[in-house]
Amino acid sequence: MKFSVTFGAVGAGRDPRGLAELARVAEQCGWDGMFLEDYLIYQGDASAAAYDPWVCLAAMACATSRIHLGTTVTPLPRRRPWKVAAEAVALDHLSGGRMILGVGIGDPTDPFLADVGEATDPRVLAEMLDEALEVIDALWTGEPVHHSGRHYQLDGVRLAARPVQRPRIPVWVGGNMLVPAVRRRILRWDGSCAYKGPTTASLPITPEDVAALRAERGDAAFALKVSGGDPAAFAAAGATWWGRWVPPGPFEDALAVVRGGPPRN
């Protein structure tokens, strides 16, 4: 079982310098990973300063040498997949092969989407997510990509820089694991950072949920991340990562959580 902390890049002390310091201390105190939420405006408080998580990840990579780094999750339909592919490769090289890309459709109710004219239909967002993942995976091979889809078209595009990790940067899928299409998407890729139930009334994931997902995808390399609960019970059920989400607040509070270290037995 590996242990991680997740932060939003929002508020005092959650800028690139502050998050780099948290990552440095997290590595020093025995955490295995540090992940960032990915949004432009924090819905919990639109007046709070939010910082680009990908720039923050670069700062975190430079401040560490061991812990895994990534997003949980990037709302991929809001991004150009070729740009995400290139940025993820750069971070994988900068970190020496420690990047993890968590993806989801994002929150369709986020008012920012409508404010800038982005798609808000969950079905369209799901289509864009699946197609974008196909494009990114193909671009990471370093070969020319010919793709003609409903949302993206590439005519022989080739990104020569390939990830450090093989066969690719791990892709973890978020979303509501109770939705069949989301569950199928989770099982197609490299790991799960999913939740259970709608975001407005999410339910706690149980060891039984983990065991069922593990049975569907028996590959030992498949990562299965949970948040909260008893780490030992989840590890016995087949989870590979246990995470703690740290809400926005004073930098000193975040630092205290990180310094407390992971809940290892």
C-alpha positions, 0 to 999 in steps of 0.5 A: 500500500502506498500513501498520498496527500491531495491538495487543491492549488488554491488559497494561501500557501498553495501557489507553486512555491508553497506546494513545492515546499509541501511536496519536499516535506511530504517526501521527507516524512514518508509519503509516496505521492502528492496529487493536485486537483485541477481547475481554473476557479475553485467552486468552493470559493470563487474569490480564492486565488487558484494556481495552475496545477501543472505549473505547480507540479513542475515546481514539486518535481524540482523539489523532490526525487522519489514521490509520485506526482500527478493530477486527480483529476484533470477534466480532460474534455476542457483541454486539448489532448495533444497539449496535455500529452506534451505537458505530461511527457515534460513532467515525466522527464522533469520528475524522472518518471514519477508522473501520474495522469488522473482524468475525468469529465470534470463537473458538468455543473461548474458555471465556468464551463457555460461562462466560456462556452464549453460543453456541459452535457455529460454525455458529450464530455464522456465522449470527449474524454474517451476520444482524448485518451485514445489520442494521448495514448497514441501520441505517447508512442512517438509515432505519427498519429492519424485520427478522425473522430467526432471531437478531434482530428489529427493528420499525421501529428507526431510528438517525438518526445516520449514518456520516461515510463513504459509502456506509458505514463499511468492513466488513472480514471476518476468518476462515479464507479456506479455508472457502468460506462465509467466503470468500463473506462476505469477498467480500460486504463491503468488505475482508479481514483474513482468515487462512489455515487453522484458528487452531490451525495457521494457514498464512502467506498468500502473494501467490498467495492474495492474487492469487486473492482479488483476481481474485474481487473485482476492485473496486479499492476492496476492501481486502485486508490481510495481516500479515507477509511482503514488502510489495512482493510483496503489493502487486504481488499486489493487497494494499492493507494490510500489517500488523504484530501487536505481542504483549503486552509492555512498553510500551517495546517497543511504542513502539519498534516504532511509532517504527521506522515502516512498512517502506516501500521 
